[in-house]
Amino acid sequence: MAIPVFVLNGPNLNMLGTREPGIYGGKSLADIEKDCKAAGKELGLKVDFRQTNQEGTLVDWIQEAATAARGIVINPGAYTHTSVALQDAIRAAGVPVIEVHLSNIFAREPFRHHSYVSPVAAGVICGLGPLGYRLALEAIKPLVENSAKPL
């Protein structure tokens, strides 16, 4: 049976493919979703892929993951740098989290160097474009398959 994992995406990621392709690449979020679902199948993970521009919706999904998933891969977008609410939700959910960013946030504007998510994430992958999502799924697999958390 495949292990359920949420792949959550924050604001403006629905614009991938057209939004600043020099920074974020040319793949659309639909392309990344297709890649994640294929990678999940190979890895024995059931990927539930979602995107929202609303901070509260991300919080709701993280809380939902506490009972519906074994782990979370999250690209919080701009909320990475502003949301204590996401940090609190991740801490409360009690499932492993891998933070992912398409661009290298440390090579960009100084305000992007701080993440509220990183301190509560098992790991961070940034700067590798869409490949980062696959790597995040590979990284979360051993964390979730050894979890005793019942679903």
Secondary structure by P-SEA (a helix, b strand, c coil): cbbbbbbcccccccccccccccccccccaaaaaaaaaaaaaaacccccccccccaaaaaaaaaaaccccccccccccccccccaaaaaaaaaacbbbbbbbcccccccccccccccccccccccccccccaaaaaaaaaaccccccccccc
